[in-house]
Amino acid sequence: MLVYFGVMYLHWGKGCIRLYQEQGSQPERHDYQPRAVVLLSLRGHDPFLVNCLEGLLNQEYPEYAVKIIVDHVDDPAFPFVNQYLETHRHPHCQVSVLES
């Protein structure tokens, strides 16, 4: 009986080692970067909006878009964002107004 359990223990250990080696041999995919969309909703005056826009529009991520949604046409953030984007163009940035 002791010999039987010893053989079973060795067989189980061999299977665990093989499973661990198979998992370690699979290459990890670090090159996959899915497309991302960042939504920025604005309402009213924000003293840190320039920092936020600079951070969002100067990412090193390869495939991303920025969607800026302003609460209303008369919102103070709307002309500010439009003026900022005139001087700091970004190919994948859209500004829209929330429809009520």
C-alpha positions in Angstrom: 0.0 0.0 0.0 2.8 2.4 0.8 4.5 1.6 -2.5 1.2 2.3 -4.3 0.9 5.8 -2.7 4.5 6.5 -3.4 4.1 5.8 -7.1 0.9 7.8 -7.2 2.6 10.7 -5.5 5.4 10.7 -8.0 3.0 10.5 -10.9 1.0 13.4 -9.6 4.2 15.5 -9.0 5.3 14.7 -12.6 2.0 16.0 -13.9 2.2 19.2 -11.9 5.7 19.9 -13.2 4.6 19.3 -16.8 1.6 21.6 -16.3 3.9 24.3 -14.8 6.4 24.0 -17.7 3.6 24.3 -20.3 2.3 27.5 -18.8 5.7 29.0 -18.6 6.6 28.2 -22.2 3.7 30.3 -23.7 4.9 33.7 -24.8 3.2 36.7 -23.2 1.7 39.2 -25.6 3.0 42.7 -24.6 2.4 44.1 -28.1 -1.4 44.0 -27.9 -2.8 47.4 -27.2 -6.5 47.8 -27.9 -8.1 51.0 -29.2 -9.2 53.3 -26.4 -11.7 56.1 -26.2 -11.5 58.7 -23.4 -14.7 60.6 -22.6 -14.3 63.9 -20.9 -17.6 65.6 -19.7 -17.3 69.3 -18.9 -19.6 71.7 -17.1 -18.6 75.1 -15.8 -15.2 76.6 -15.2 -12.4 74.2 -14.2 -9.1 75.8 -13.1 -7.2 72.5 -14.0 -8.8 72.1 -17.4 -5.5 73.1 -19.2 -3.6 70.4 -17.4 -6.3 67.9 -18.1 -6.3 68.6 -21.8 -2.5 68.6 -22.1 -2.4 65.2 -20.3 -5.1 63.7 -22.5 -3.8 65.0 -25.8 -0.2 64.1 -25.3 -0.5 60.4 -24.5 2.1 57.9 -25.9 -0.6 55.3 -26.4 -0.9 54.5 -30.1 -4.6 54.1 -30.8 -6.8 56.4 -28.8 -9.4 59.1 -29.3 -10.7 61.8 -27.0 -14.4 62.7 -27.0 -15.1 66.0 -25.1 -18.7 66.6 -24.2 -19.7 70.0 -22.9 -23.0 70.5 -21.0 -24.3 73.5 -23.0 -23.3 75.9 -25.8 -23.3 78.8 -23.3 -21.1 76.8 -20.9 -17.8 78.7 -20.2 -15.9 75.5 -20.9 -17.1 75.4 -24.5 -15.3 78.4 -25.9 -12.2 77.6 -23.8 -11.9 74.1 -25.2 -12.4 75.3 -28.8 -9.8 78.0 -28.3 -7.4 75.5 -26.8 -7.9 73.0 -29.7 -7.3 75.7 -32.3 -3.7 76.0 -31.0 -3.2 72.4 -30.0 -4.5 70.3 -32.7 -5.2 66.6 -32.1 -6.2 64.3 -35.0 -8.6 62.1 -32.9 -10.3 64.7 -30.7 -14.0 65.6 -31.0 -15.9 68.3 -29.1 -19.7 68.0 -28.9 -22.5 69.6 -26.9 -24.8 67.6 -24.8 -28.3 67.5 -26.3 -31.2 67.9 -24.0 
